[in-house]
Amino acid sequence: QVQLVESGGGLVQPGGSLRLSCAASGSIFSINAMGWYRQAPGNSRELVALISGGGTTRYADSVKGRFTISRDNAKNTWSLQMNNLKPEDTAVYSCYGFIRPDGSGYNAYWGQGTQVTVSS
């Protein structure tokens, strides 16, 4: 059973920084893509950042230059460093992994979500 657990959300003032982390656990053979999505009230879920197994990154236009995604393959963890946060970044952030468990094929897995609130 694969589980993703996020940490690092919270309340921050505009212009501040937060770092989100996601840890995958269970019988994992390999992880391909790792990423972060977010959903604000009244909005649909949107991709924030993605990093491929080869290290290629992709960002939403709204966060380019402010957010950085990274991964640690040895620990099955990935992080999202968020700088210069804006009120419009307020949302529930969920980590995503395209994971192959032992003895199975690849599937998408999601964390439970962590609230990020940017407000003065």
Salt bridges, closest charged atoms under 4 A:
GLU46 OE2 - ARG38 NE 2.59
ASP61 OD1 - LYS64 NZ 3.04
ASP89 OD1 - ARG38 NH1 3.00
ASP89 OD2 - ARG66 NH1 2.75
